[in-house]
Amino acid sequence: MKFRSTAGKAPEVEFCEALLQGIAPDGGLYVPAQFPRVEMADFADAATPAQVGAIMLAPFARGSELESSLPEICREAFSFPIPLKRIPSDSGPLYVLELFHGPTAAFKDVGARFLAACFERLNRGEERPLTILVATSGDTGGAVAAAFHGRPNTRVVVLFPRGLVSARQEKQLCCWGDNVLSLRVNGNFDDCQRMVKQAFADTALNKALRLSSANSINLGRLLPQAVYYAAASLNYWRETGQALSFVIPTGNLGNGQACVWAKTMGFPIGKIVFATNENRPIPDYLDSGDWLPRASVATLASAMDVGNPSNMERLRDLFPAVELMRVAVSAYPVSDEEIRAQISRDEKARGETWCPHTATAAHVYDGFSDSDKAQPWALVATAHPAKFETIVEPLVGHPVEIPEALARLLDLPTHVRDIEPVLEALVGAVK
Ligand SMILES: *Cc1c(COP(=O)(O)O)cnc(C)c1O
């Protein structure tokens, strides 16, 4: 299968090329040249995400170097449970799709692990390791470091702003060592991003270090995310004969986009609703038809603080007219005050402790009409609340239990280097 750029000015490439390039040379994002349509009968023997992924992603990898290892890559990426859990509701059936049982307790583990499994294989036989460079303000860096840690012939360099990530987040960024270099930058997140951009733009350095990225626009993160929507909807449909609808906490629109792709391929998915925080260009676009990206504002659901969601380009590519997009998806913004209230309320009403991101989805669901609620819905839980304990614990009035995988990381020794916010300092540290 070939992938084309949304900007339409770059040649089509195959699967591995799209993963390695990340972004197309014309500045566009790679999308499948056409979407394969699945038949439910093809999945008769598949139930787990690893099994479903191996079948549904096969057409994308067909003819590529990774075709034969796809089942193994899926087993490595989906090595933890992704349960669809029933929760109390006054109306129709309500579920939570828990995406936070991976090593760093957020859904980004899935995409990062898939990409790492692909990159390791693509890089076998090379003399020098591939260097994955990431600037992070939170979840991404930890997931990428965890996914690449210990993988031969790869290394990860993570840059994060000193004093601007939470203590637990910092620990997840710095507990690795070995092939992970954690750099605490004496600056802010924009400094970190600028340094990464400068490194990529420096052709000699880029070549010498064999730089690559693992950011959320990479196709290798989006495709595996489509798998958990496919598996959950497939299993639900088998049990009940009904299509499952999803409410998805959304920032850069990678996770939401993946659900749209799974539905486009023919999986039995009902409605798709995006919940955003006060960064609201997506809901505003669906209301007004005007695409007005803007600077991001800081909210309690910080991993969704995106004022210009990159993956909107992919969604608009699929639904070029706003009228078409309105049929396919809807989106609603949620304020910090509403997030707080939802976390407190659902602790009692539903016995669920939400992270601030997942709380946006619960809030949006509660605002649905009775006829909408009569359908089966799944709220997508993007992170474990223990990652955001400083926000969640005061609202629920008790400590949040830390999942075992996360607790293990928090106990490891710290490996970190402090650097100044200039390219030379980055170069000095990585050489
Ligand atoms: C990254 C992230 C999101 C937003 O996902 P997108 O794919 O950027 O829309 C939501 N919740 C959590 C916990 C995240 O880490």
The ligand as an SDF file (V2000), in Angstrom:
LIG
                    3D

 15 15  0  0  0  0  0  0  0  0999 V2000
   -1.8280   13.0800   24.3780 C   0  0  0  0  0  0  0  0  0  0  0  0
   -2.9780   12.9450   25.2980 C   0  0  0  0  0  0  0  0  0  0  0  0
   -4.2920   13.3160   24.9160 C   0  0  0  0  0  0  0  0  0  0  0  0
   -4.6010   13.9250   23.5700 C   0  0  0  0  0  0  0  0  0  0  0  0
   -4.4690   12.9940   22.5190 O   0  0  0  0  0  0  0  0  0  0  0  0
   -4.3540   13.4930   21.0150 P   0  0  0  0  0  0  0  0  0  0  0  0
   -4.0370   12.2870   20.2230 O   0  0  0  0  0  0  0  0  0  0  0  0
   -3.2630   14.5140   20.9790 O   0  0  0  0  0  0  0  0  0  0  0  0
   -5.6650   14.0840   20.6520 O   0  0  0  0  0  0  0  0  0  0  0  0
   -5.3240   13.1040   25.8120 C   0  0  0  0  0  0  0  0  0  0  0  0
   -5.0920   12.5840   27.0270 N   0  0  0  0  0  0  0  0  0  0  0  0
   -3.8530   12.2300   27.4310 C   0  0  0  0  0  0  0  0  0  0  0  0
   -3.6750   11.6890   28.7990 C   0  0  0  0  0  0  0  0  0  0  0  0
   -2.7560   12.3930   26.5910 C   0  0  0  0  0  0  0  0  0  0  0  0
   -1.5270   12.0470   27.0030 O   0  0  0  0  0  0  0  0  0  0  0  0
  1  2  1  0
  2  3  1  0
  2 14  2  0
  3  4  1  0
  3 10  2  0
  4  5  1  0
  5  6  1  0
  6  7  2  0
  6  8  1  0
  6  9  1  0
 10 11  1  0
 11 12  2  0
 12 13  1  0
 12 14  1  0
 14 15  1  0
M  END
$$$$
